[in-house]
């Protein structure tokens, strides 16, 4: 497996958070439109059996990783500072050269990043009667949140891919298609636009002497071999729905899936220098009544980190 780093620049507000599993879903639609359904079916062969053709991370602030989801006892911080430090959610990549116990003090808040401040604003809408194209007899307003980013914001998305099945240039073209058409909710009215500023095939960063993985997106660790006492994560439930043409199927909602959110620290039974972890979900009709072949990305790119033993743990 090879690794591609995409540097993205938002060009509009967003209605959907840029998370890896959602990005993968839109990648599949982009592949369908650019190369056809048969090519997509070939790429998805073996997806739920540990053989993904591509694994996408969340969009991370440039030069940063998610803070590990670890108890405070792993970090050297004053007792009085712990509450304030909870807001520091992004870890500079340069911190990997230091012991894990120093990381929390080095993490930064979103507003501290150059142009990285994000804000959510409610956007007013109103329900329309589709036959008369009016509001009908009553005024039925509602609001939906939009995410706005600073002018100089740049994100990094890491893509682990099988170069024998799909090329880096094909992935870049498909992500460019996503950016041009719009990502996520309300793309049809101008949300979710983004540009690729640059891309490069690079190895994922890592810490010397690593024995655990830090995930860069939601993952499905269920059923795999872990040292459970050395695993820490925040549960995340994805209430998914189909996008693109499948939203008109009459059955747009998918079966909810339980994931470990980005920043999970997972220590496998036998550590290896892998670029991703987790498992593929679906492909057997379990996720969708509208599309039997539907899959969900339960994989996530990972960074190797050195997790210290605590107390009498082995």
N, C-alpha and C positions, 0 to 999 in steps of 0.2 A: 504493500500500500504506500502511496505517495501523499504528500501534503501540499496544499495550495492555500496561500493567505491572500484574501481579497480585502482591499481597503475601500470602503464605501462612504459616500457622502450623501446624506439626506437632502432632497430637493423640495420637500413638501412636508406637511404634517402627516402623521400616521394614525390609523385607526386600530392597528394591531401591533402588539409588541413583537420585535424582531427576535423571536426565539428559534432555536435550531430545528425543532421538529416541524414548525410551521414553514420555515424556509425550505425544508426538504420537500414538504408537500407541494409547494409552489414550483420547486425545481422539477418535480415529476410532471406537472402540467406544462411547464416550459419545454421539457423534452418531448412531450406528446405533440405539441404544436410545431416544434422545429423539425423533429425527425420522424414523427409518426408513431402510432400506437404499437406497431410490431417491435420497433426498437426499444420502446419503454418496457414492454413485456420481457424482452430478452435481458435488459438490465436488471429487472426485478427478480429474475430467477435466482433462487437460493437466498433471497433477502431475509426471510424469517428463519433461516438455518445457519446464521452466523456468517453469511457471505454478502455483505452490502457492497453495492458498486460505488456509493458515496455516503459520507456521514458529515453533516453540517453542524457547526457550533452556533451558539447565540451570537448576535452582533455585540462585540465587546468594545469599549472605548479604546482608541488606538494606544498601543503600548501597555495595556493592562489586562489582567486576568481577574476572574471572580474571587473574592475572598473565600478561603476555605470555610465550610460550615463545620466548625470545630468548637467544642466547649472552651470557655475562657481559660481553663487551667492549662491549656497548651501554650498560652502566650504570656510574655513578661510585660504586664501592664499594671499601673497603680490601681488599687481597688476603686478609688474615686473617679477614675477616668473611664471605667468600663461602659457606662451608659452612653457617654458621648462617642466612644469609639465604635459603638454599634452602627452608627451612620456611615462609617467608613467601609464601603462595600467593594472598592476596586483596588486590586493589588498590582503595583508596578511590576512589569516583567523583570526589571533589574533586581528586585528583591529576592529572586530565586538564588542569588549568590550568597544569601545570608541564611542563618538558621531559621527554621520555621517559627521559633519562639519570638523572633523580632518582627514578624510580618504584620501583626495587627497595628503596631505603632507606625508602620510605613504605609498602611492603606490610606486611601483618600476618599472623600465624599464626592458624589457626582458633580456638584457645583464647583469643585476645585479644579476640575479638568478644563483645559483650554477649550472654550466653546462648548463644553460638554453638558451644560445645564439643560435639563429637560423639564418641561412643564406640561401639565394636562389642563385643557380648557374644555368646558362643555360647549357643544355646537347645537344650536336650536334646530329642530326639525318639526314638521307637522304632517300628520297622517292625511292621505288623500284617498278619495273614493275613485277607484280605478276606472269606473265606467263613465263618471261625469268629469273626472280630472279636477275636482274641487274638494274643499274640505267638508262638503256635505252640510248637514244641519247643525253641526257643532264644530267648535274649534278644539282640536285635539293635539296640542303641542307636546313635544318630548325632547330630551337632550341626549346626546351621545358624546363620550369623551374623545378628544383628539390629543395626540402627543406631539408637542413641538420641541425641536432641538435648536441649540445655539447655532449661529451662522457658520462657525468654524468647526463644527462637530465632524469627526471622522470615526468610523467604526471598522473593526477588523472581524472578518468571518473566516474561520479555519475550516477547510474542507479536506477530509481524508478520503482518497479515492483510489480505485483499482485502475491503474493506467492501461491495463490490457483490455478493459471493457469500455472505458470512456477517457477521453483526453482532457488535459487541462484547458485547452482552447475551447472545447465544446462546453465545458462547465462555465467558463467565463462568458461565452456567448449567451448561455441560458440565463445566467444571473443578470446579464445586461438586459435581456428580454423582460425579466421580472421587474427591473427598475424602470424600464420604459413604460410598461403597461400599468404598473402600480402593485404594491404589495399589500395584501390583507384587505380588511374591511373598507368599503367605500372607495376602492381603487377607481371605480367607474366615474366618480365625481372629483378625481384629482388627488386623492390621498395615496401615500405609499410610494412616491417617486424617489428614486435614488440613482446615483451614478457610480461607476467603478473608477476610482481615481488611479489605482495601480494594483498590480497583482504580481505574485512571485511564488515559485515553488521553493519552500523552505521547510526545514525540520521544525516540528513543534519544540518550544523551549522545554527545559527540564532541569531538575535539581540533581547534583551528583549524589550517588548512593541512594537513589529513590527506591522506596519499597511500597508505595501506594500511588493511587491515581487521583488527580483533581479534575473533575469533569467540567467541560466548557459549554454544556447544554443539558437539557433534561435527558434522563436515561432510564432504562428499565432494567434494574439489576436483579429482578426476581428470578429465582431458579438457578442462579449461577453460584459458583463456589467462592465464598468469601470468608475472611476472618472477621466474623460479625462484630467482635468486641472492638475492632479497629475500623469500623465503618460509621460514618456520620453524614446525615443528609436531611434535607427538608422535603417532606412529601409535597407533590404537586399533582393535582388532578387536571387532566386535559379533557375538557368538554368540547370535543372537536366537531366540526361540520365540514361538509364538502365545499370545495371552491370551484371556480371556473364554470364549465357547462354543467357539472354534476349538481350544482345548487338548484337547478330546475328539475331535478328528478322527481320531486314530490316527497322525497325522504332525505333531506339534506343533513340530518344529524347523525353522528357516529356514536358508537358505544364509548362511554367515558373510559379513560385509561389512567392508571395510577403510576406516576413517575417519581424519580428523585430529581429535584430541581438542580440547576447548574450550581457549581461550587461544592457538590458532594465530594466527600473524601472516602474512597473505597479501597480497601486493601484485599487483593485477591489471595486465595489459598496458596497459589504459586505465582509470584510476581514475574512479569515479563515486560520488555520494553515495547509495549503495544501503543499504537497511536489512537486507539478507540476502545471503548468497552460497552457493555450492555447487550441487548438482543433486539432483533426485529420483531414487530408485532403484526398480527393479522395475516392476510393472504389466504385465509381459509373461510371467509365469510363471517368471522366473529366480530368485525369492526363496523360493518355496514350492511344494511338490508338493500341498499340501492346498487352497490357495486361490490360483488363478491370478492374481487381481487384486491380490495383496499388494504394497504399496509400503513403502518405508523412507525416513524423513526423512534426506536427505543435505544438507539446507539448514541454515543456522544464522543467527540474527540477528547483526549485526556492529556494532561501534563503530569509527568512523573515527579513526585515529591517525596522527601524523606520524613516520614511520620515517626516521631520519637515514641518509645514505649513509656507508659505512664505507670508509676508505682511498681507493683510486682508483676505487671503484665509481661508476657513473653513476646 
